[in-house]
C-alpha cells in the first residue's frame, strides 16, 4: 500500500476540521506535519488550536510542528516555510486548505469581507504555493493540493454570492495554471472538493447548526481521498479537479455509508459540483434536493 511515511506536509488551516483530518491521516503513515494556522488561543466558537492539533497528530503517529501563520502575511509565510525546512529537512507536500466564506449577495457584501476572502483564498493560496515550490522541486514526489472546486462557470454558482465564488475559484485557477507551469518540474497540482456538506465546527457555526451537520459527511471522506491523491506519481497525476466520492469509487471504495453523520438524513449537496460529476451508484438516492446553506 502506498504510504506517506517520512514525507513532510505543510498544511494551512490545519488546526481543526478538514485540514486536521488530512494531517492525521498522513500522520498515521508516519508523516511530518507543519501546522500553519492562526489559532494559537481557543476560538470562542470553534474548537482546536495549532497546539491541540499537534497533540492529535503526534498521537496518530506523526511528528508535528505548530506554526502561528496568517497566510495573508508574506513574511509570516516565508518564515514558516523556512522553519519547516530547517526542522524537517524539506517539504514534500503543500496543502492549501485555509479558506474564508461569506455567502452574501453583491449589495450586502462589505468590502472588508471581500478583501478577507480574496486575501486568504486566492492570494494566500498563491503565496503559500509560490513559497513552497522551490522546496517541492527538490522532493521525490512533490504534490500541491487545493481544497477548491472544479471551475464550473454556470451562472447559478455566481449569482447568490459573487464575491465568495470569485475568491474560491481563485484557488482553482492556481491549479489550472500551476499544473501546466510546473509540469516539467514534476510538481503536481490538483484540487479536491466534496460532493456534500462536510461536518466541521465551522460549517455548524456558519451554515446551519445541528441540522446541517446531520445532513453532512464526515471529514474522513476528504482525508481518505487526499491520501490517495498525495500517494500518486506526481508526474503522471496533475491538473485534476476531483470530487471526493467519485474519485474514491474509481479507486475501489464501495461503502459510502460509513462517511455519513446520520444515515437517516438526506445529504446536503455542496456548491460547485458539476452536473457531469456523476455520483457513485447508490449515492444519488441519499442526496437532498437543496444545497448546503439553502
N, C-alpha and C positions, 0 to 999 in steps of 0.2 A: 504494500500500500504506500502511495506517495505520502511524504511527510514534510513538515516544516521544521524539523529538528535542526537546531543550530542556526536558523535564519533570524535575522533582525528585522522587526517590523516597526515602522514609525507610523503611528495611528493618531489622527486628530479626533478630538471629541470622544476619547476612549474612557472617560471617567464613569460612563454609565451606558445603558441601552445597547444599541446595535454595535457601536464601536467596541465596547467592553466584551460583548459576546464573541465577536470575531477574534479579539485578543485572547480570550480564554480558550477558544478552540485551537488557536495556534500554540498557546502555552501547553496544552495537553500533549503536543508533539515534542515539547522541549524548546520552544522558540523563545527569543528575547524580544521584549516589547518596550518601546518608548511610548509612554502615555502623554501625548501633547494636548493639554486641555487647560481651561481657565479655572476650573473649580478646585481650589485649594481648601476652601471652607465650605461646610454644608450649605446647600441652597435651601431657602425656606419652603420650597415646594417640591424640589427634585432631589432624590437620594443620591449619594455617591460623590466622592472626591477622587482626585488623582491618587491619593494615598490609600483609600479603601480599595480602589481598583487595583493598585499594585499588590495589595494583600491577596486579593482574589486570584490574580494572575499567578502569583508565586505558589499559592495553594493548589492551583490547577496543574502546576508542573513546570512553569516557565520562569524566566527572570524578568524583572520589571524595573524600569527607570521612569519615575514620575517627574514630569516637567511642566512647570507653570508656563503656558503659552497662550497668548492671544494671537491667532493666526492673521489678524489684521495688522500686526506689528512686524515689519520686516526684520528688525533687529532681533526680536524675540525668536522668530522662526529660525534665523541663521544661527543663533546661539544654541537653540535646542537641537538642531541637526548636528552642529559641531560637537555638542556634548554627547549625543548618541553615538557618533562615530568614535569619539575618544573612549567611551565606556565599552562599547561592544565591537569596535574594530571595523565598522562599516554599516551600510544599510542595504538590505536585500529587497525590501518591500515597503512601499509607501501607500497608505490607505487614507484617502480624503473622505472622511465621514462627517466632520463638523459641518453644521448647517443651521440656518435661521429661517423661520417661516412666519408669514403673516398672510392669511387668506382674506385679503381686503381688496375691494374694488379700487379703481383709479382715484376717484374723488376722496375716498376715505383713507387712502394710504399716505401717511405722513412721510415727508422726505427723509426724516431721520430713520424711519423704518426701512425705506427703500435703500438708503445708504448702508444700513446694517446688513440686510440680506445680500446685497451685491458685494460688500466688502468681505463677508465671510464665505458665501457660497462660490461666487465667481473669482473674485480677486484672491481670496485665501487659498482656494484650490490651486490656482495658477502659481501663486507664490510658493506654497509648500512643495508642489511638484517640481518647479524650477530649481528650488534649493536642494532637493534630494537627487535630482538627475545626475550630477557629476559623480555621486557615490554609487548610484544604481548602475551606471555604466561599467563599474568595476566588479559588479556582483555576478555570480554564476548563472542565476535565473531570475533576473530582475522584473518585478511587476509593480505597476501603479494601478490601484483600484479606486474608482469613484463610486460613492453611493449616490447615484444620479440616474435619471430616467432616459429612455430612448427619446430621440429627437422626433417626436410625432407632432407635426405642425398644424394639426386640426385646430380651428379657432376655439373649439369648446374648452381646450386646455388653457387658453389665454384669457378669454372674456371675464371669468369670475375673479381672477387675481393675476393681472398682467405682470405686476412687479415681481411676485414670487416666481411665476413661471420663467420670466426672463433670467432671474438670478439662478434658478435651479438648472435651466438649460445651459447657463454659462459653464457649469461644471461638466456637462456632457459635451459641449463644444471643445473643451480641453482634451477629452478623449478622442474626438474626431480628428483634431489637428495633430496632437502629440503622438498618437499611434503611428501616423504616417511620417511625422518629422523624425521620430527616433526608431523607425523600423530597422534601419540598417545597423543601429547600435544594439539591437536585440532587447530593448526595453519595452515590455508590453504595457499597454494602456487599455483598460476595459472598464465598463460601467455595470453595476449591479443594481436592480430595482425590484421591489416586492410587488406581487400581484395584488396583495391585500394589505389592509391596515396591519401594523405590527405593534404588539403590546409592549409599549415602553412608558415610562413615567411621563415623558414629555408629551406623548400622544394623549395620555389620560388627562394631563393638566390642561393642554391647549385645545384639544379637539372633541371632548365629549364625555369624559369621565368613565365610569364603570361600564356603561352600555357600549361604549366604543371598544373598550378592552375585551369584553366578552365576544365581540364580533371580529376579533383580530387573531392573527397567528403569532406564535412566539418568535423571539429573536433568533432561535436556533435554526430556523429555516434559512436565514441570511448567513449565519456563521458557517453552516454546512455548505452552502453554495459558494461562499467566499473561499473556503478551504479548497474546494475543487478547482476554482479558478486559479488560485495562487500556486497550486502544485502542477499546473500545466506548463509545457515548454513555452517560454516567453516568446521565442522567435516564431512559433507556429500559431500562437493564440493571442491576437491583439486586435484592437479596434472593434470589439464586440459590445453590443448593448443587450444585456442579459436580464431576463425575467426569472426570478428565483425558481419557481416550481417547474417551469418548462425546462430549464437547464438541469435541474435535479432529475427530472423524469428521463431526459436524454442520457443521463449517467446512471440509470438503473434504479432510482428511487421510485417506489410504488405506494408507500404508505405516507399520505399527507395528513391523515387524521391526527397523527402524533404531534403535529405542529399547531393544532387548534387549541385556543384557550378554553373554549366552551363548545364542544361538538354539537350541542343542541341549538346553537345560534348560527344564523347565516353570517358569512364573512363579508365585511365591507370591502368592496374593490378600492384599490388605491388610484390616485391620479396617474395620468400619463401612460397607462398601459395601452398599447396599440391594439386595434381590433384584430390585426394579423397575428398577434401573440396568443395562439390557441392554448387554452388550459389543458393540463393533462386529463386523461379520462377520469370522470367522476368528480372533478373539481368544479366544473361549471354549475353543477347542481347545488353546490354549497355556497354559491355567491349570492349576496343580496342584490337588489335592483338599484339601490342608492349607493353612492360613493362615500368614501371616508369623509367625515365632516359635513355631509349633506343633511 
